[in-house]
Amino acid sequence: MKKRAIIIAVMVFVLLLTVVYLWGPSSVPAGQEPLAVLSNADLHEFATAFDRDTDALRIVLLLSPT
C-alpha cells in the first residue's frame, strides 16, 4: 500500500510540473525577440520575420491538439 501511495504521489508531482511548464509564463534569453502567438490576423508578420534572417537556420513546428 505504501509503494502505491509513493507512485501516485510521484505521478501527481510530474503532472503538476508538466502543467506549470506548459501553461506557465514564457521567457526568452536576453537579446531574443519575445515569443509570439500566431493567428490568421498576423500571418504576414510571421512570414516577414521568418524571411528576415536568410543566413540562420529556421524551423517551423506546427502542433495540433487533435
Backbone torsions as a table, in degrees:
resi	resn	phi	psi	omega
1	MET	NA	-38.9	-178.9
2	LYS	-67.0	-38.1	179.9
3	LYS	-64.2	-40.3	179.4
4	ARG	-64.7	-40.7	178.9
5	ALA	-64.5	-38.9	178.8
6	ILE	-66.3	-42.5	179.7
7	ILE	-63.3	-43.4	178.8
8	ILE	-64.2	-42.2	179.2
9	ALA	-62.8	-41.4	178.7
10	VAL	-65.3	-41.5	179.7
11	MET	-64.1	-40.9	178.0
12	VAL	-65.5	-41.4	178.7
13	PHE	-61.8	-45.3	178.7
14	VAL	-63.9	-40.2	177.9
15	LEU	-62.7	-43.5	178.4
16	LEU	-63.6	-41.5	177.4
17	LEU	-62.6	-39.6	179.0
18	THR	-64.2	-43.8	179.3
19	VAL	-62.9	-44.6	179.3
20	VAL	-64.2	-40.8	-179.5
21	TYR	-65.5	-43.3	-176.0
22	LEU	-78.6	-37.2	-175.2
23	TRP	-110.7	5.3	177.9
24	GLY	-78.6	176.5	179.4
25	PRO	-65.1	139.8	-179.8
26	SER	-99.2	146.6	177.5
27	SER	-139.3	160.1	179.2
28	VAL	-126.4	159.4	177.6
29	PRO	-63.7	158.3	179.0
30	ALA	-59.8	135.7	179.1
31	GLY	91.9	-11.8	179.3
32	GLN	-93.4	145.2	177.7
33	GLU	-64.6	150.1	-179.2
34	PRO	-64.4	157.6	178.0
35	LEU	-66.5	149.8	-179.4
36	ALA	-125.7	149.3	174.2
37	VAL	-104.5	125.7	-176.3
38	LEU	-87.8	145.3	172.7
39	SER	-148.1	173.2	178.4
40	ASN	-62.3	-28.8	-177.1
41	ALA	-69.3	-32.2	-176.2
42	ASP	-116.4	28.9	-180.0
43	LEU	-66.9	-35.2	177.6
44	HIS	-64.1	-38.9	177.9
45	GLU	-62.4	-39.8	177.4
46	PHE	-64.3	-45.1	-179.5
47	ALA	-61.7	-39.7	178.7
48	THR	-65.5	-44.5	179.1
49	ALA	-66.4	-36.6	179.7
50	PHE	-66.0	-40.1	-177.9
51	ASP	-82.7	-7.5	-174.6
52	ARG	-63.3	-49.8	-176.5
53	ASP	-103.1	93.1	-177.0
54	THR	-77.2	-19.2	-179.4
55	ASP	-86.9	-11.1	-176.2
56	ALA	-95.4	152.4	174.4
57	LEU	-69.1	130.9	-178.3
58	ARG	-126.6	131.4	-179.4
59	ILE	-133.2	135.8	175.0
60	VAL	-114.7	124.7	178.6
61	LEU	-115.9	116.1	178.6
62	LEU	-106.0	126.3	179.8
63	LEU	-116.0	138.0	178.8
64	SER	-114.8	136.9	-179.1
65	PRO	-74.2	-4.9	-179.5
66	THR	-112.6	NA	NA
